[in-house]
Structure formats: structure tokens, C-alpha cells
Amino acid sequence: MKAIYILQHISELYDKEPDPEKIEQLALEHPTKVNKWNDAFANYDTDEVISAIDEYWRFKSSKTKPNVSQIIAMINAKGIKEDKEREKLPAYLPDIDVQYFNEDVKAGQCHHNKYIYTMALYRIRSGQYPNIVNKINPCKADFDDVLIDVSKEVLGKEYEFQSKNDLITLGYDMTQTYDTSSFFVRE
């Protein structure tokens, strides 16, 4: 079963002591969940899903296990499904996602989490938005449009945080600069 293979691969990456038998046992105990995973990835090759999981593991600094929507977002963001070739980028890339994230937090206008900012920059730089001319250092307006697109796809809504109060509740300090440099892994 495709879902069991995928879950075992996730376990190998994220669990300190991966146990394939444990995954098979969980699959027997929770067949509905396994069927949902099979249904979610029915239109994707197993290799595409595994590549997306590997990319997510390299890309996500907190090393939390991905859920179905995050894996599908990585397949689409990476261009694994449509096009495996991507534009060559220079060795040093400015952390525009970090810069824009910090600017928005300080202004109290941050409507997305850091992952969405990084995913937006990744999509721009991988050429998924051909209308954006400067892929290395996109302007703020273009970047904001991509943030909304990514948020709609990953979260199902335009904005994760509706107001400044949402940020304060989550513990963001409007006077602090956040270092998210380890969040975006370059190849």
C-alpha cells in the first residue's frame, strides 16, 4: 500500500527509532486514516511523494512531520509534478523572506507564518511565477500576492492571522527582529 510506504519513509526521517512494524500495526488499527492518505496521493507517483517529503525534511528547520496538505504543497511548490528542471540561482541569495517577515511583524501587518513566507520565496525563485521579473529580490507587492496564493493553497484561506492581536497572542514582539535564516535551505 502506497500510504504505508509513505508513512514508513516519514518515520525513517523523523522518528529517533523508526519501526516499520509499528507503522503496519497502526495501519491495521486505523484503516480509515490510511485510506485517506491513499486517496490524497492517488494522483501522484510514490516517487513524487517521497521526493516532496525529502525536500520538506531538508526545508523545514523544526523537523516536525509533514501532513498531507504540506506534502502536496511541496510537490507543487517544488515543481516535482510539472517540471523537475529549475532555474540556476546564484550562490548567495538575500533572505527576502526574512526581511519581509520582520517588516510585516514590526508593522503589525503579518498575516502569515514564517513557513508561508519561505514557501512564497521558494516558489518565486523556482520560476513558478513567470510574471515576476526579479526572482532574486522580488518587490514587496509581488511577494505579498504570492503569499496570499500560497496561503490559500496550504491553509485554505487568504490570511492565517487577521490582526495584530493574533500576532501578540502567538507571542510575536513587534519590536523584535526574528532570525529565520535556518528556515530556508538552499541547494
Backbone as a ProteinNet text record, in pm:
[ID]
protein_1_A
[PRIMARY]
MKAIYILQHISELYDKEPDPEKIEQLALEHPTKVNKWNDAFANYDTDEVISAIDEYWRFKSSKTKPNVSQIIAMINAKGIKEDKEREKLPAYLPDIDVQYFNEDVKAGQCHHNKYIYTMALYRIRSGQYPNIVNKINPCKADFDDVLIDVSKEVLGKEYEFQSKNDLITLGYDMTQTYDTSSFFVRE
[TERTIARY]
83.1	0	87	51.3	128.9	139	28.7	26.6	121.3	125.6	214.3	360.2	393.4	529.9	565.7	472.9	495	512.8	425.8	434.2	562.8	606.6	732.7	850.2	844.1	951	954	838.6	830.5	888.9	855.9	907.4	1059.8	1114.3	1260	1329	1266.5	1326.6	1308.3	1193.1	1157.5	1164	1147.5	1147.6	1288.9	1318.4	1452	1479.6	1377.9	1391	1277.5	1297.3	1190.7	1160.6	1034.3	992.3	885.2	923.8	827.5	708	731.5	621.3	518.8	566.2	475.8	382	436.1	354.1	249.9	291.3	197.1	87.8	125.4	27.7	-72	-19.9	-108.4	-203.3	-153.2	-236.9	-350.4	-320.7	-424.8	-528.5	-482.3	-572.1	-655.1	-600.7	-667	-675.4	-749.9	-755.9	-817.5	-904.9	-967.2	-862.8	-771.5	-665.9	-574.8	-540.8	-454	-524.2	-652.1	-728.3	-732	-741.1	-738.3	-604.2	-494.5	-362	-351.4	-403.3	-402.5	-481.8	-599.2	-682.9	-614.4	-549.6	-484.6	-372.2	-303.9	-189.9	-217.8	-344.1	-381.5	-333.3	-330.3	-291.4	-141.7	-64.5	79.7	155.6	268.9	357.3	419.2	448	511	643.7	719.8	848.9	831.5	724.3	697.1	671.5	594.1	559.7	684.5	765	887.7	983.7	996.8	1082.9	1034.8	903.4	847	872.6	859.5	885.3	1032.3	1121	1263.9	1294.1	1233.4	1253	1198.6	1083	1023.9	1117	1173.1	1263.6	1386.7	1441.8	1557.7	1517.4	1395.9	1347.2	1298	1239.4	1174.7	1270.9	1304.6	1405	1355	1225.3	1175.9	1167	1177.6	1174	1045.7	934.5	805.1	755.4	684.2	636.7	537.4	547.3	452.9	316.8	213.7	81.2	54.5	-58.4	-89.8	-84.2	-147.4	-151.2	-12.4	73.4	209.2	289.9	269.4	340.1	293.7	164.1	111.9	161.2	166.5	219.7	365.5	442.3	583.3	594.4	508	510.4	486	385.5	351.5	453.3	502.4	599.3	731.8	772.3	899.6	891.7	770.1	755.8	785	780.4	809.6	709.4	585.4	480.6	496.7	516.6	515.5	652.6	754.5	882	994.1	1082	1188.9	1309	1311.8	1419.8	1382.6	1481.7	1453.5	1572.9	1545.6	1644.4	1761.1	1883	2001.7	2006.2	2028.7	2034.9	2177.7	2214.6	2349	2373.3	2500.2	2536.9	2480.9	2484.2	2432	2296.7	2199.3	2066	2024.1	1977.4	1931.5	1808.6	1799.7	1686.9	1568.8	1510.4	1399	1280.8	1261.4	1150.3	1166.7	1288.3	1315.5	1295	1346.7	1333.9	1185.8	1108.6	967.1	888.6	922.4	855.1	876.4	1001.6	1032.7	966	966	899.4	749.9	687.2	543.7	511.6	595.9	573.9	585.3	691	710.2	595.6	541.1	431.2	296.4	296.6	171.7	82.4	145.4	68.8	106.1	158.4	197.2	74	34.5	-86.2	-55.7	74.2	113.4	227.7	240.4	352.3	480	593.4	723.3	731.4	667.3	669.2	609.4	500.2	433.9	525	595.1	688.6	799.2	853.7	962.7	913.1	796.2	738.5	713.8	666.7	642.2	772.4	877.6	1006.1	1057.2	1040.8	1084.7	1012.9	882.8	806.4	848.8	872.5	916.7	1050.5	1143.6	1277.7	1283.8	1188.8	1188.8	1119.6	1073.5	1016.3	869.5	798.6	656.6	569.7	629.1	558.7	637.9	617.7	697.9	675.1	563.5	536.9	624.3	687.2	776.3	916	961.3	1087.4	1206.6	1210.3	1324.7	1298.9	1349.5	1325.8	1417.8	1529.9	1624.4	1577.5	1531.2	1490.5	1355.2	1247.2	1116.9	1066.5	989.6	934.9	828.4	800.6	709.6	568.1	520.5	384.5	370.6	468.2	465.7	472.8	560.2	578.3	447.9	378.5	252.2	146.4	142.7	47.2	74.9	202.4	239.2	208.9	229.7	195.2	48.6	-37.8	-180.6	-208.3	-145.5	-163.5	-120.3	-3.1	49.3	-40.9	-83.8	-170.6	-302.7	-360.4	-484.5	-465	-351.3	-326.3	-295.2	-207.8	-163.3	-265.1	-320.8	-410.5	-558.1	-586.2	-724.7	-788.4	-707.7	-760.7	-651.5	-695.2	-600.1	-504.1	-555.1	-473.7	-485.5	-371.8	-373.1	-402.2	-340.7	-359.1	-435.2	-548.8	-632.9	-590.4	-527.3	-495.7	-366.2	-323.6	-205.2	-223.6	-345.1	-372.7	-343.7	-368.1	-336.4	-186.6	-106.1	39.9	84	27.5	63.1	24	-92.9	-139.3	-42.4	16	111.2	251.1	270.6	398.5	496.4	451.1	539.9	552.7	676	705.9	728.7	649.2	656.7	788.4	865.6	992.1	1111.7	1089.1	1199.1	1217.5	1342.2	1372.8	1391.6	1323.9	1329.6	1430.9	1517.4	1617.9	1560	1525.8	1470.6	1563.1	1690.8	1784.6	1797.9	1781.3	1792.8	1665.9	1565.3	1436.6	1437.4	1522.1	1524.5	1654.8	1648	1766.6	1788	1906.2	1938.9	2012.7	1989.3	2057.1	2191.8
-118.7	0	124.4	219	341.5	418.9	431.5	510.5	453.5	323.5	262.1	290.4	278.7	307.9	454.2	544.8	687.9	712.5	655.4	674.2	613.3	501.7	442.4	533.5	595.8	688.1	809.3	861.3	973.3	930.4	811.8	759.7	748.5	703.3	691.1	826.2	930.2	1063.2	1130.5	1111.8	1192.5	1121.3	991.6	920.2	882.3	894.5	858.4	710.1	629.4	485	436.8	448.4	406.3	257	225.7	86.3	57.5	-8	-35.7	-118.9	-206.8	-290	-204.3	-99.4	-9.8	61	102.6	167.9	69.9	-52.2	-152.3	-181.6	-184.8	-208.3	-92.2	31.1	148.5	145.9	100	91	-9.3	-118.5	-218.1	-165.2	-85.6	-31.6	86.5	158.7	280	277.7	184.7	173.6	296.6	367.5	486.5	594.2	613.7	713.8	675.2	548.2	501.2	520.3	491.6	510.8	657.5	747.3	891.4	931.1	876	904	847.1	725.9	667.2	753.3	798.6	882.6	1015.3	1073.9	1203.6	1196.5	1083.2	1071.1	982.2	956	868.6	922.6	1054.3	1114.7	1143	1098.8	1124.2	992.4	992.7	876.2	872	753.8	739.2	812.5	808.6	878.9	1029.1	1085.6	1228.3	1260.7	1177	1199.7	1187.1	1085.2	1064.8	1181.5	1227.8	1343.9	1467.2	1486.9	1602.5	1592.1	1471.7	1451.9	1479.8	1431.8	1457.2	1606.3	1673.6	1817.7	1891.1	1852.8	1913.7	1895	1776.8	1748.1	1839.6	1859.5	1949.7	2094.7	2127.9	2264.6	2314.9	2229.1	2268.2	2250.7	2357.5	2352.5	2289.8	2293.4	2241.8	2090.1	2027.5	1881.6	1820.7	1889.5	1831	1754.7	1647.1	1563.3	1640.6	1624.1	1693.1	1624.9	1705.1	1646.7	1637.3	1583.3	1560.5	1690.2	1796.2	1922	1981.8	1967.1	2018.9	1940	1810.5	1728.7	1766.1	1780.2	1818.7	1958.1	2049.1	2183.3	2175.7	2088.6	2073.2	2014	1919.7	1863.8	1975	2056.4	2164.8	2277.4	2313.9	2422.8	2384.7	2264.7	2216.5	2200	2186.9	2163.6	2018.5	1931.5	1790.1	1733.6	1773.1	1718.9	1767.6	1898.6	1954.6	1957.6	2001.2	2025.4	2009.5	1914.6	1889.3	1980.2	2046.5	2141.2	2276.5	2346.6	2481.5	2571	2696.2	2797.5	2792.8	2814	2817.7	2952.4	2948.4	3069.8	3094.3	3220.1	3247.7	3185.9	3171.4	3106	3180.9	3313.1	3390.2	3447.3	3420.1	3474	3554.8	3676	3753.7	3689.1	3697.1	3639.1	3735.9	3751.6	3845.2	3801.1	3669.5	3620.6	3666.3	3660.7	3704.2	3855	3928.1	4074.5	4115.5	4060	4096.1	4048.6	3930.8	3881.6	3978.8	4018.8	4111.2	4247	4296.3	4424.1	4415.3	4306.3	4291.6	4274.1	4199.8	4183.2	4318.4	4393.1	4523.9	4619.6	4610.2	4698.1	4646.9	4527.5	4468.9	4422.2	4395.1	4355.7	4215.8	4135.4	3999.4	3909.6	3857.1	3774.3	3627.1	3591.6	3454.1	3409.1	3277.9	3227.7	3226.8	3200.5	3205.4	3104.1	2989.3	2886.2	2938.9	3013.3	3066.5	3167.7	3250.1	3346.2	3272.2	3170.8	3096.2	3020.9	2961.9	2890.5	2987	3108	3207.2	3242.4	3266.7	3299.2	3182	3063.5	2943.3	2932.1	2957.3	2948.4	3055.3	3175	3282.7	3245.3	3202.5	3172.3	3047.6	2958.1	2837.8	2862.2	2985.2	3021.1	2990.9	2964.2	2932.5	3055.6	3172.5	3297.3	3371.9	3335.2	3394	3544.1	3595.5	3738.9	3821.3	3758.2	3829.9	3829	3945.6	3956.7	3933	3999.9	3986.9	3873	3756.3	3638.1	3633.6	3701.7	3703	3797.1	3914	4016.3	4074.5	3995.4	4042.5	4161.8	4248.4	4363.9	4316.5	4399.5	4363.9	4335.1	4413	4392.8	4255.4	4218.2	4085.6	3976	3996	3897.3	3877.5	3987	3978.8	3900.5	3919.1	3844.6	3694.2	3657.2	3515.9	3460.5	3541.6	3498.4	3455.2	3534	3502.2	3373.6	3357.2	3234	3111.5	3119.4	3005.9	2978	3082.9	3065.8	2998.9	3039.4	2978.3	2828.7	2794.9	2654.7	2571.3	2621.8	2544.3	2546.7	2664.1	2678.9	2685.2	2707	2715.9	2851.1	2951.2	3086.5	3188.2	3312.4	3416.1	3454	3462.4	3507.7	3411.7	3380.4	3297.7	3383.5	3501	3593.3	3714.1	3741.9	3850.4	3987.7	3989.8	4119.5	4114.3	4234.3	4248.6	4172.3	4167.5	4096.4	3947	3889.3	3747.5	3723.8	3816.5	3803.1	3814.1	3908.3	3927.7	3804.3	3749	3627.9	3512.7	3505.9	3398.8	3425.6	3542.9	3572.5	3651.9	3706.6	3789.4	3926.8	3973.1	4104.8	4198.5	4303.8	4394.6	4472	4470.8	4544.3	4454.4	4324.5	4229.2	4194	4164.5	4112.8	3963.6	3886.4	3740.6	3685.4	3599	3534.6	3402.5	3398.8	3276.1	3222.9	3258	3220.7	3070.8	2994	2849.1	2788.3	2871.4	2821.2	2791.9	2861.4	2843.4	2775.9	2653.9	2578.5	2590.7	2632.3	2646.6	2523	2486.3	2369.6	2408.5
0	0	0	-85.7	-100.7	30.8	103.6	227.4	332.1	344.8	444.4	408.8	281.1	236.5	266.9	239.6	265.7	415.6	495.3	641.3	697.5	641.7	686.3	651.2	534.3	495.5	589.4	622.4	717.5	852	895.8	1022.7	1019.8	906.8	894.7	908.5	858.2	864.7	1000.7	1062.3	1178.2	1313	1316.1	1442.8	1483.5	1612.8	1661.7	1641.9	1661.6	1642.7	1552.1	1419.4	1327.9	1340.5	1335.8	1349.4	1243.6	1131.6	1024.5	1072.4	1166.1	1217.5	1292.2	1357.8	1429.8	1331.1	1216.7	1114.1	1060.6	1034.5	984.9	1088.3	1214.7	1321.8	1330.3	1321.3	1322.7	1203.2	1088.9	969.1	989.1	1056.9	1084.9	1182.1	1278.5	1380.7	1330.7	1231.2	1180.7	1027.9	971.3	824.7	757	826.7	768.3	740.7	835.4	817.2	701.4	693.7	584.9	450.7	445.4	321.3	280.5	378.7	347.8	286.6	341	285.4	143.2	122.4	-12.2	-109.4	-68.3	-153.6	-185.8	-86.1	-104.2	-207.6	-213.3	-304	-424.8	-450.6	-562.2	-697	-713.5	-841.1	-852.8	-754.3	-754.5	-754.7	-822.6	-815.8	-676.8	-630	-498.5	-494.1	-603.9	-608.9	-591.2	-647.6	-630.6	-484.1	-420.1	-279.3	-192.3	-216.2	-137.9	-159.7	-283.6	-311.8	-237.8	-233.5	-162.8	-12.2	42.6	185.6	215.6	130.6	149.4	142	45	30.4	153.3	201.1	320	439.9	453.2	564	558.6	438.7	423.4	443.4	406.4	401.7	536.8	616.4	742	858.7	924	1030.2	1160	1187.3	1314.8	1317.4	1201.1	1188.4	1244	1222.8	1255.9	1133.5	1156.5	1046.7	960.2	828.1	740	738.4	713.8	694.7	544.3	507	365.9	286	336.2	260.1	243.1	342.4	330.3	227.4	221.7	122.5	-17.9	-35.7	-167.4	-205.7	-108.6	-135.5	-180	-118.4	-158	-298.2	-331.8	-467.3	-568.3	-540.4	-632.7	-629.6	-511.2	-499.4	-560.9	-540.4	-593	-743.1	-796	-937.5	-972.1	-871.8	-894.4	-994.5	-982.9	-1068.7	-1212.7	-1230.4	-1364.2	-1430.9	-1356.3	-1420.3	-1319.6	-1342.8	-1247.1	-1269.2	-1383.5	-1411.2	-1352.7	-1294.4	-1248.5	-1272.9	-1269.9	-1299.6	-1200.4	-1251	-1164.6	-1093.5	-963.7	-883.5	-837.8	-814.2	-765.8	-627.9	-592	-465.7	-344.3	-347.2	-234.1	-272.4	-191	-212.5	-91.1	-111.7	3.4	66.4	196.4	269.5	268.9	151.1	135.4	221.1	232.6	314.8	458.8	511.3	648.2	659.9	562.3	563.8	563	470.4	461.2	583.4	634.8	754.5	870.3	893.5	1002.9	982.7	859.2	831.5	863.7	822.4	846.8	995	1067.9	1212.3	1282	1249.9	1313.8	1282.6	1161.4	1122.4	1173.9	1233.7	1281.4	1167.8	1051	933.2	884.4	971.6	935.3	941.7	826.6	819.8	796.3	791.2	757.9	848.4	865.6	944.5	860.3	924.7	855.6	742.4	760.7	657.1	526.2	535.8	416.6	346.7	423.2	364.2	288.1	350.2	288.3	165.9	174.2	60.5	-55.6	-24.9	-129.5	-201.3	-125.7	-187.1	-269.6	-218.5	-290.1	-424.6	-425.4	-549.9	-649.8	-600.9	-689.6	-752.4	-670.6	-719.1	-807	-790.9	-874.7	-1008.4	-1031.1	-1160.8	-1176.9	-1070.3	-1080.5	-1106.5	-1092.8	-1121	-1227.9	-1355.2	-1462.7	-1481.2	-1431	-1442.2	-1347.1	-1249.1	-1158.3	-1220.4	-1259.8	-1333.1	-1241.9	-1126.2	-1035.6	-937.6	-970.7	-887.3	-764.8	-771.7	-660.7	-550.5	-590.1	-494	-536	-523.4	-570.9	-490.6	-556.7	-485.2	-386.2	-287.5	-178.3	-229.4	-325.8	-376.8	-443.3	-526.8	-590.1	-484.1	-386.7	-280.8	-202.7	-171.8	-98	-176.1	-308.7	-391.1	-384.5	-388.5	-381.6	-241.7	-136.9	-0.9	6.8	-53.1	-49.8	-127	-244.2	-322.5	-243.3	-181.1	-104.2	14.9	83.3	199.3	160.3	48	1	-24.3	-85.8	-118.1	5.6	91.8	207.8	321.3	348.5	463.5	426.2	298	254.8	279.9	313.1	335.8	304.6	276.3	236.4	347.9	470.2	581.8	699.2	758.1	878.5	1000.9	1006	1118.1	1065.9	1123.8	1074.3	1127.4	1245.5	1304.5	1384.6	1425.7	1510.3	1641.3	1691.4	1816.7	1805.5	1687.8	1666.1	1684.1	1634.6	1646.3	1792.3	1862.4	2003	2083.8	2055.8	2124.5	2102.3	1981.7	1949.7	2005.5	2064.6	2127.7	2042.8	1930.1	1848.8	1911.8	1926.1	1981.3	1863.6	1852.6	1738.5	1732.6	1840.5	1840.9	1811	1804.5	1787.1	1639.4	1601.2	1468.3	1482.7	1397.7	1406.6	1308	1357.2	1273.5	1225.9	1100.3	1043	934.5	942.4	836.8	819	924.9	911.4	851.8	830.8	783.5	634.3	558.3	412.7	375.4	331.9	295.9	145.8	108.3	-33.6	-80.3	-203.6	-259.9	-315.4
[MASK]
+++++++++++++++++++++++++++++++++++++++++++++++++++++++++++++++++++++++++++++++++++++++++++++++++++++++++++++++++++++++++++++++++++++++++++++++++++++++++++++++++++++++++++++++++++++++++++

